[in-house]
Amino acid sequence: MRSLLSSSCIAAGGITALLCFVHLKGQPAAPAQPVARSFQHVQLLEDKGETSAGVSIGDLNHDGLLDIVLAKGRHWPLHSRVLLNDGKGGFSAANLGTTPARTYSAALADVDGDGRLDIVVSNDAPDRKLVYRNDGQGRFTEIGTFGQPGWTTRYITLADLNGDGFPDIVAANRGDYPDIGAVNPQPPTPVSSFVCWNNGKGQFPACQPLPSESATSIVAADFDADGALDLFIPHRDGGQSFVYWNDGKGHFLESSKVGPTPSWIRIGVAADFDGDRRQDLAIIDEQKKAAFVIFNQGRRSFGAPVPLPGPHRPPYALAVADLNRDSRPDLIVGWVRQPGSVYYNEGQRHPFHEVLWNDGKGTVYGMAFADLNADGWPDIVAARSDAPNGIWFSTPPALGR
């Protein structure tokens, strides 16, 4: 399982939503005709299902092998787990930290500039939000906190928003939410999400509220091509979603409406889906039971949501990656207790070709992508609740049946 790839990822909605372009080392060029790879062969990472919520991948101990971090707990405290790749098809697992927590995401980035991937953990209230420093061997020590324990934080995005070269934290906080099936649902209690600024030492002493309401993910991308990362904040509980425009210094004073109201969007991601060099959006709407693409029309405006094909199903996870190496971003959806969908981007404005993946057990909460068996194709790692977490390996279609 030695890594034969490098990858560049754009933070796009938290740890469950990274746009990763895989650069293969010593491998053949991408096929002339796009292929729809299959993802049915699975290696389970645990022997039981718990309340996992996020997953991230990186070389944590500088041995050239890709390791896995599982964020676990959600509303019920558990130990998150660090899985170090043994190079023989297995992983050596250890707890992250000493205390169980209500964790949604454990994001990887070099927060202190020492060349090692550290871990930033988002925990729901009343738990502290934590920063762990990597000693270079994949061992992690708690070095600080960010924000307030009372924040109802779901997923975080790590991105350099003020151009100082250090990743900042964007924390998506959810309000008190109404029953999605209620006849006359009450609006959620207003709550702010926040940007917490990196002081260059991996510390985040100052946090700035964002003019937002209820959110569970926030996407950082340069939507107007001015060189600064903007923020798409999808509304989680029946309100309006917005893109907030970065003035280049980390100030978000202007905004544009995106999509309809009401919206019930758990996850959003960004990528150039139609090849026009503008960052588009994709979302999942829990009430509409579907996934959508929203095309960037330029001049700080976006079109109406375009539904992806397939029957109505309750979605819960969304991510973007180039899974068939055709240099086009594909969309991957995790549904509730149903097989997931890989939507292969066919290079035109609307068509996406759907291929199912996984066994349909539990609920997929988060996904990450990497070539974990050294065959030159990116695989899917999924964090699930009520079903074991696992790696779904990329195979040719005939082998995946």
N, C-alpha and C positions, 0 to 999 in steps of 0.2 A: 504494500500500500504506500510505496514511496511516491511522493508528489512529483508529477511530471508537468506541472503547470504553474503559472503565476496568474494572479487575477487582480483586476482593478475594479473596485466597487464604489458606487455612488450611494451614499446613505439616502434612502428614500422611504421613509415611513417607519423608522424604527428598525430593530434588529431583525423583525420578520420580513423586511422589505428592502433588500439590497439588490440593486441592479449590478450584476456581476458579468463582465465580459472576460471570458476565459481565454488566456493566451497559452497555447500548447507549445511545449519545448521539445523539439526533435520529433514532432508528429507531422503527418501529412496535412496538406492544406485542407480547408473545408471542402466537402463534396460539391460538385458542380450543381447537382440537383438536391434540394432540401430533402432530408429524410425525417420521418416521424419516429423517433426512438420510443421504445417501450420501457416502462418502469414497473415491473411486476415482481422481479427477483429481490427479496428483502433479507437484510440481516438485522435482527432486532438487537437493540442496544441494552435492553433491560428485560427482565423476566416477568414483569407485571406492569400494569398501567396505573399511573398516578396523575396528579394534576400538573402536568408540564405545560409550559406556555411559550417558550422561546428557545431558539437554538442558534449558535454561531460557530464559525469554523475559522481556524487559523493555526499557524505553526507556533505553538506556545513555548517550546523548549529548544528551538533552533536546531532541530535534528533533520530538517528537510521533509518531515512528515506532517500531514495536516491533522490537527486535533479538534475536539468537539467540546463545546460548553453547552450544557442543558440548563435552562432557567426553569425552576420548578416551584410550585406552591400556589400561585395565584392568591386566592383568599384564605388558604389553609397552609400554615407554615410547613415547609419542607426544606431540606438541604438541596441547593443547586449542585450540579456535578461537573467536574472537569475530567474529560476522557482523553488520556494521552495515547496516541497511536503507537502500537508496538512494532509496526512494520511487517507484521505477519498475519494481518487480517483481524487483529483484535485490539482491544483498548484496555488500559489500566485506569480505573476510575477512582476518584477521590472527591470528598465533599469540598465545596467552596465555602470557606469561612467556618466558624465554629458554632453558629446559631441558625436554626431553621428560620426561614422568612417567607413572606408572601410575595414571591418573585414572579414578575412577568417577563422581563428581558435581562439578559446579561450580555452587554455589547462589548466588542473588542476594538481597542484602538491604543496607540501609543500616546497616552495622555501627558507624559512627563518628558518626552523627547529623548529617552535613553535607548531607543531602537527595539524595545520589547513590547509585545502586545499586553496591555493591561485590561482589566475587566471593570466595567461600570454597570452596576446592578440597579434596576428600578423595582422598588417594592411598593405594594399597596399599603395604605394606612392600617395600623399605626406604626409600621416599621420604618427604620431609617433607610435612606437611600445611600448606597455605599460605593466606594471606589477602592479597588484592589490593585496593588502593584505586583508585577511579575518579577521574580528574581532571576529570570533568564532560563530557569529549568522547569518552568511550568508550575511553580509553587507561588501562591498568592497570599499577600499580607494586606489586611485592611489598613488603608492610610488616610481615609477621610470620608466625609459625607458630602451630599449636596442637597439643597432645598430643605424642606421641612418634613418631619415624620408624618404629619397629618395629611400630606398630599395624597390624593387617590390616584397615584401614578400607575399607568399601564406600561406602554412601550416608550423607549427613549430613542432618539436619533443623535448620533455623534457627527458633528460637522463643524468646520471652521467658518463661522458666520461673520467674523470681523476682520478676516484676512491677516491674522497675526501668526499663522502657521501652526496653531494648536487647536485640537478639536474641542468644541464647546458641546454642552449637553442641551438637548431640546426635550423637555419632559412633557408628555401628553397626559393630562389629568382629566378623569371622568367625573361628571357631576352625578347627583342622585338621579337615577334614571327611572322613567315610568315603565310600566308593563307594555311591551311592544304590541300586545294583542288587545289592550284595553279599548273600550268603545270611545271613551273620552279621556285619552291619556293626558296627564298633567305635564307641563314643560319641566325639563330637568332644572335642578338648582344651578344657577350660574356658577362657574368655576373657571379659574384661569389656568392655562398652561404656562410654562416658563422656559426661558433660556437662562442657563447657568454658565457663566463665563469662566473659561480656563485662564488662570493667572500665569501660565507658562511653566508651572511646577507640578501640574497634575492636581491642583486644588481648585475648588469652585466656590469661592466665598461669596460671590455676588450673583443674584438671580433677578432677571427682569421679567415681569408678567407680560404675557401676550394678550392682545384683545380678542380672546377666544371664549368659547363656551365649553361644552362637553366634548372631549376628544380622547380616543384611545391610540391614535397614531398621528405622526406629523411627518410630512415629506419635505426634505431639503433638496432643492434642485434649482438650477439657473433657468427659470422659465422665460425670461425676457432677453437672454443672451447678453447681459451687461457685465458678466464676469463675477457677479455676486450671487450667493445662494439665497433663493427665496424660500418661503415656507407655505406649503399647502396644508391647511388644517381642516380635515373632513369632520363634519358634525356627526357625532355618534348617536344622538338621541332625538332626532326629529327637528333639527334646525337647519340653518343655512351654512354651507361650506364656503371657505374663502382661501384665496392666495394672498399672502402678505408680502409686499415687495421690499426687498433689502436695498437700502440706500448705499450699500458698499461698506458701511461702518457698523453693521449690526443693528440698525434702527429700522423698524417696520411700521412706517407711518401711513402708507397707502395700501389699499387692498382692492381686490376684485372678487365679485361673487362667482362661484363655480357650481354648476349643477342646480337642481331644483331644491326647493324646500317644501315639505320636510324631507330630510335624508337621514338614513340610519347606517352610517358607514363605519365599519370597524377598522378597516385597513385601506390605505391608498398607497400607490407606488407611481413612479415616474420613469419614462423612457421615451425615446423617439420611435414610435411604433410605425409611422408612415414614411420615414426616411426624408423628411423635409428639414431636418436639423433643428427642430423645435422639440422641447421636452413636453410630451403629452402625459396624460394621467390615466390610471386605471383604478377602479374602486370596486368594492363589494358592498351591496346594500342588503342588510339583513331582512328588512321588511319586504322589499321587492323580490327577495330570494333569487338574486342574479348578480352577475359581474358585468361591468361596463367599461368601455374606453371613452375618454373625453379628449378630443383632439385640440391641440393648441393652435389657435387661428392667428397668432401674432398680435402685436399691438396690445398686449396684456389682456387678451380675451380668449375664451374657450367656448367650444361648441356644446351642443346638447349631448348627454350620455348616449352611447351606442351600445346596445346589449350584445354580449357574447352569446354564441349559439348554445343550444341545449335546453332541457326542461328546467322549470323553476325548482330550485333546491336551496336549502338554507346554507349560505356560505359563512365561513369563519376565518379563513386565512387566505392571503394573497401575496404573491411574490413575482419577481421578474428575473429572468436569466436566459441566456442563449443556450438552450439545451441540445440543439442539433447542429451547432457550429456553422450556421449560415450567415452569421453577423447580423441577425435580426433578433430583437428582444422578444422572447416568448413569455406568456403569462401562465402561472401555475396557481390553481385554486384548490384549497382544502375545504370540503363540505362537512356538514354535521352528520356523522354516522352514514356516510355514503362514500363510494370511491371518489377520489379527487380527479381534477381535470388538468391536463397540460394543453394549453391553447397555442398551437404552433402558428407563428406569424408568417403568412404566405407572401408578404411583401407588397400587398396592396392596401388600400385605405381601410377596408372593413373586414375582409375575410380572415378568420382564424379557424384552424382545423383542430378539432378536439380529440384527444386521446386520453382514456381513463388510466389512472394509476392508483395504487394501494388497495388494501382489502376492505375499506369502508368501515373499519371499526373505530369507535371513539370519535373524537373531534380533533381535527388538525388545527393547532393554534399558531405554529410558526414553522418556517422552512429556511434551509440554507443549501448551498450548492457547491460541489467540488468534485474533482476526479479522485475518488477514494480507492479505486482498485487499479490505477495506473494503466487503463486501457485507452486513454485519450478522450474520454467522454465524461462530462459532468454528471454526477449522481445527485439524488435528492435526499437530504436528511430532514426528517420531520419530527417535530415535537408535538405529541398528542396528549390529550386528557382522556382518561378512561380507556386507554389502550397503550401498549408498549411503544416507546420511541424506536425509530429504526432508520436504516439506510436503504433506499430503494435504488438499485443499481440500473444504470442505463444499458439496455441491450437492443440488438436489432429487433424489429417488429416480430419476425417469425419466431424468435427465441423467447419472446415475452408472453406468448399465448399460453 
